[in-house]
C-alpha cells in the first residue's frame, strides 16, 4: 500500500528538486480553478450538456472531448507538482508526511480519469440514451473508482492539514479544513438525486485545496 501511495510523487520530474517550493505550490493553487473554469466554459458551450444531469467527466466524450481529457491531464500533473511542493514546504512539521502523499493520490486520480473515459448517458453526448446509465463499461467503472479513491484521499488530506494548522495556532484554517471533507462527502451522497450535487461537492473540494495551498504558499 505504501508503494502505491508513493508512486505519484516519485513520478514527478526529477528537475523539480531544483525548483523552489513556492513555484511548485503555485501549481497546486491553480489546478482546481483551472479545472473548474474549463469545465464551466465547456458545459455552457456544448450542445446537450446539462449541469443538473451530466457530470463534467462526460465532457471527455464527443468530437471535442480532447479538451476535457487535456484538462484532466493538466490538472492531475499540477496537483502532483503541488504535492511535491507541499512535501518540501511542510518537511518536519505536523502533517508534512501524509498530506502531500494524499494530495498526490488525488492528482493521480485525475490522470487516470484522462485515460479511462466516463460512460455516455443522460442525453450526452448527442445520440446517447436520455436515461441515466444503469450498467457501466469497464472504462466507466475504472473512471468512477479512480475518482472515488481520489476524493477520499482528498478528504483525508484535509483532516491531516487541519492537524497542521491547529498545531500552528491557525484555528480558522483548521476548522475550515475539517469542514470541507463533509461538503465533498455530502456531494457524493446527493449525487443519487442530482449530478449537480456531486459537481458542487467536488468543486468545493478543489477550491478548498486551492485555498489551503495558497495559505501554505503565503507562509
Phi, psi and omega per residue, in radians:
X1 nan -0.690 3.127
X2 -1.084 -0.680 -3.140
X3 -1.088 -0.677 -3.123
X4 -1.155 -0.698 -3.111
X5 -1.228 -0.608 -3.095
X6 -1.279 -0.437 -2.984
X7 -0.955 -0.827 -3.113
X8 -1.047 -0.691 3.122
X9 -1.176 -0.678 -3.134
X10 -1.167 -0.438 -3.102
X11 -1.375 -0.186 3.124
X12 -1.107 2.593 -3.109
X13 -0.985 2.412 3.141
X14 -1.073 -0.490 -3.131
X15 -1.128 -0.304 -3.111
X16 -1.093 -0.378 -3.127
X17 -1.130 -0.401 3.140
X18 -1.714 -0.020 -3.140
X19 -1.601 2.332 3.122
X20 -0.978 2.529 -3.111
X21 -1.034 -0.573 -3.100
X22 -1.139 -0.602 3.113
X23 -1.229 -0.706 3.106
X24 -1.127 -0.720 3.107
X25 -1.103 -0.600 3.127
X26 -1.052 -0.580 3.070
X27 -1.073 -0.710 3.101
X28 -1.193 -0.493 3.137
X29 -1.218 -0.758 -3.029
X30 -1.471 -0.258 -3.039
X31 -1.007 -0.932 -3.089
X32 -1.099 -0.927 3.107
X33 -1.022 -0.623 3.116
X34 -1.108 -0.798 -3.128
X35 -1.121 -0.806 -3.107
X36 -1.182 -0.688 3.114
X37 -1.111 -0.749 3.118
X38 -1.126 -0.710 3.129
X39 -1.150 -0.701 -3.137
X40 -1.123 -0.805 -3.125
X41 -1.096 -0.780 3.137
X42 -1.139 -0.768 -3.105
X43 -1.071 -0.592 -3.137
X44 -1.411 -0.348 -3.032
X45 -1.847 -0.273 -3.094
X46 -1.633 2.307 -3.101
X47 -1.096 2.339 3.046
X48 1.530 -0.153 -3.125
X49 -1.461 2.330 -3.098
X50 -2.342 2.052 -3.077
X51 -1.098 -0.365 3.124
X52 -1.448 -0.228 -3.097
X53 -2.147 -0.446 -3.035
X54 -2.015 2.506 3.085
X55 -1.523 2.641 3.110
X56 -0.982 -0.559 3.138
X57 -0.988 -0.552 -3.096
X58 -1.219 -0.222 3.084
X59 -1.160 -0.226 3.071
X60 -1.240 -0.218 -3.083
X61 -1.625 2.740 3.083
X62 1.588 -3.123 -3.026
X63 -1.077 -0.613 3.131
X64 -1.807 0.367 -3.132
X65 -1.073 -0.380 -3.134
X66 -1.060 -0.432 3.134
X67 -1.149 -0.789 3.136
X68 -1.235 -0.613 3.064
X69 -1.054 -0.751 3.086
X70 -1.102 -0.696 3.112
X71 -1.086 -0.763 3.078
X72 -1.045 -0.820 -3.078
X73 -1.127 -0.815 -3.113
X74 -1.157 -0.734 3.126
X75 -1.098 -0.777 3.116
X76 -1.052 -0.764 3.135
X77 -1.111 -0.729 3.135
X78 -1.149 -0.653 3.114
X79 -1.157 -0.705 3.107
X80 -1.148 -0.751 3.087
X81 -1.066 -0.750 3.093
X82 -1.080 -0.619 3.105
X83 -1.140 -0.652 3.074
X84 -1.098 -0.781 3.094
X85 -1.094 -0.678 3.122
X86 -1.128 -0.699 3.128
X87 -1.079 -0.707 3.138
X88 -1.263 -0.658 -3.113
X89 -1.233 -0.539 -3.065
X90 -1.804 0.187 -3.095
X91 -0.993 2.214 3.104
X92 1.443 0.009 -3.130
X93 -1.902 2.851 3.098
X94 -1.009 2.281 -3.130
X95 1.454 -0.003 -3.058
X96 -1.245 -0.239 -3.139
X97 -1.659 -0.943 -2.980
X98 -1.485 -0.531 3.127
X99 -1.023 -0.865 3.116
X100 -1.103 -0.658 3.133
X101 -1.088 -0.777 -3.115
X102 -1.196 -0.644 3.082
X103 -1.157 -0.635 3.093
X104 -1.116 -0.675 3.069
X105 -1.103 -0.720 3.093
X106 -1.051 -0.775 3.105
X107 -1.096 -0.705 3.130
X108 -1.096 -0.539 3.133
X109 -1.141 -0.544 3.077
X110 -1.233 -0.672 3.108
X111 -1.120 -0.691 3.096
X112 -1.190 -0.629 3.118
X113 -1.145 -0.461 3.080
X114 -1.262 -0.499 -3.102
X115 -1.507 -0.769 -3.087
X116 -1.821 1.885 -3.039
X117 -1.310 2.647 3.030
X118 -1.263 2.859 3.124
X119 -1.452 2.602 3.019
X120 -1.226 2.849 3.115
X121 2.775 2.962 -3.132
X122 0.944 0.679 3.049
X123 1.386 0.148 3.139
X124 -2.368 2.383 -0.057
X125 -1.292 -3.058 -3.083
X126 -0.946 2.289 -3.126
X127 1.668 -0.181 3.115
X128 -1.288 2.661 3.103
X129 -0.975 2.525 -3.100
X130 -1.270 -0.436 -3.131
X131 -1.399 2.752 3.057
X132 -1.192 2.574 -3.095
X133 -1.130 2.281 3.116
X134 -1.766 -0.437 3.071
X135 -2.181 2.488 -3.025
X136 -1.925 2.558 3.032
X137 -1.318 2.982 3.135
X138 -1.131 -0.667 -3.140
X139 -1.303 -0.569 3.066
X140 -1.154 -0.648 3.104
X141 -1.145 -0.773 3.120
X142 -1.134 -0.646 3.093
X143 -1.071 -0.821 -3.124
X144 -1.134 -0.768 -3.109
X145 -1.146 -0.720 3.135
X146 -1.118 -0.702 3.105
X147 -1.142 -0.678 -3.138
X148 -1.139 -0.840 3.129
X149 -1.084 -0.746 -3.137
X150 -1.068 -0.766 -3.116
X151 -1.275 -0.544 3.034
X152 -1.163 -0.664 3.073
X153 -1.116 -0.684 3.105
X154 -1.080 -0.781 3.120
X155 -1.041 -0.777 3.126
X156 -1.107 -0.666 3.131
X157 -1.086 -0.662 3.126
X158 -1.111 -0.696 3.109
X159 -1.159 -0.633 3.084
X160 -1.164 -0.746 3.120
X161 -1.161 -0.541 3.077
X162 -1.066 -0.681 3.087
X163 -1.101 -0.706 3.122
X164 -1.093 -0.830 -3.106
X165 -1.172 -0.669 3.122
X166 -1.106 -0.714 3.130
X167 -1.123 -0.521 3.136
X168 -1.562 0.038 3.108
X169 1.444 0.222 3.136
X170 -1.665 1.364 -2.995
X171 -1.097 -0.722 -3.124
X172 -1.075 -0.762 3.122
X173 -1.184 -0.596 3.107
X174 -1.145 -0.772 3.127
X175 -1.129 -0.783 3.128
X176 -1.059 -0.684 3.137
X177 -1.173 -0.441 3.092
X178 -1.446 -0.427 -3.100
X179 -1.454 -0.630 -3.075
X180 -0.977 -0.767 3.134
X181 -0.996 -0.600 3.132
X182 -1.188 -0.587 3.074
X183 -1.164 -0.719 3.121
X184 -1.116 -0.814 -3.126
X185 -1.168 -0.613 3.083
X186 -1.118 -0.635 3.083
X187 -1.110 -0.733 3.080
X188 -1.062 -0.789 -3.105
X189 -1.132 -0.646 -3.102
X190 -1.421 -0.133 -3.089
X191 -1.163 -0.354 3.103
X192 -1.202 -0.421 3.115
X193 -1.607 -0.722 3.132
X194 -2.691 2.383 3.132
X195 -1.099 -0.484 -3.130
X196 -1.021 -0.557 3.138
X197 -1.096 -0.763 3.109
X198 -1.132 -0.745 -3.130
X199 -1.054 -0.759 -3.141
X200 -1.157 -0.787 -3.139
X201 -1.087 -0.812 3.124
X202 -1.127 -0.670 3.114
X203 -1.098 -0.712 3.097
X204 -1.119 -0.633 3.090
X205 -1.101 -0.775 3.135
X206 -1.156 -0.730 3.133
X207 -1.217 -0.637 3.078
X208 -1.104 -0.712 3.117
X209 -1.140 -0.707 3.103
X210 -1.060 -0.690 -3.107
X211 -1.169 -0.844 -3.103
X212 -1.200 -0.587 3.093
X213 -1.178 -0.664 3.072
X214 -1.113 -0.640 3.098
X215 -1.129 -0.720 3.092
X216 -1.164 -0.640 3.107
X217 -1.118 -0.744 3.127
X218 -1.139 -0.637 -3.118
X219 -1.261 nan nan
